[in-house]
């Protein structure tokens, strides 16, 4: 008889530890730009620090996936949590001694980005060894809920803790990483033989992972569609913030709008296991594309941030179901010795779209007004949604457990 996930000791340890860690990380990501602005007074420097985290994660993504497949995955997670605790702890000490510098903050951001690039593929690759196949979809959706909870709680805490004292959010983040480190220390991952390999082979291993992703039609097509939608949505996200600000929407309502994106994702994560079971994979994937496409142009007529928030919650509601469907299939399809590279490749392509989208959206509103920019983003989303709808590959998407 299969043990319920709530009684699966190893999965519970991993989930709880990472829930705490993600709250701390989101707290730091909100406090970081506030700290840089307070110390340097430069918005450009603030963007440099956040950009360093994103760039480090993006650049380390492919090598990290290969290293996850050649190293012990539990040890990778332990070392990552320890490194993040040391990095953010060093910044807390520097703030306490009033000696924090921009270079130090950039270095901390780089360490955080590299550690996340390593940790996420390691966790994904371990998941299939911690839960049975028939519970994998539920575990993936619960992980998505965990991320939404961490993002919402950390975002709310970051500003409050920073107002108490500059050092406080970073001290809290250090403690959360230590809690996760202790939780991971008690994690028991089934044995996996690890073969030592020369570091010079890592390029070949990365290429092998890229070839594997490209050679499987369902993986390739879903990746391309997800990248396209992420690009247009992230462009739209910047456009709508500029449009809302131009219309005089208060900053507090704009913040609520962003929070509702996470709230919709959280609600969607809770129902994702059920929708995953009852919907055909093609329907669950297609639905999120059309939901975003239909709701996006409605933001033009939204009278305030509250309506915008409701629309954003609707846009994110079905995303966990599609992600559960896609990720479950990919993890079950991929051999264990390639799962780290699969996750690394997917993180890089999605991360590239997330980075390019806001840049494109910012350029778009430089040349056209906000309403036209929203319609251009909608047109891009509609084109991708049509491709998903007519795609013979997605129509024949395999049904997972």
Secondary structure, 3 states (H helix, E strand, C coil): CCCCHHHCHHHHHHHHHHHHHHHHHHHHHHHHHHHHHHHHCCHHHHHHHHHHHHHHHHHHHHHHHHHHHHCCHHHHHHHHHHHHHHHHHHHHHHHHCCCCCHHHHHHHHHHHHHHHHHHHHHHHHHHHHHCCHHHHHHHHHHHHHHHHHHHHHHHHHHHHHHHHCCCHHHHHHHHHHHHHHHHHHCCCCCCCCCCCCCHHHHHHHHHHHHHHHHHCHHHHHHHHHHHHHHHHHHHHHHHHHHHHHHCCCCHHHHHHHHHHHHHHHHHHHHHHHHHHHHCCHHHHHHHHHHHHHHHHHHHHHCCCHHHHHHHHHHHHHCHHHHHHHHHHHHHHHCCHHHHHHHHHHHHHHHHHHHHHHHHHHHHHHHHCCHHHHHHHHHHHHHHHHHHHHHCHHHHCCCCCC
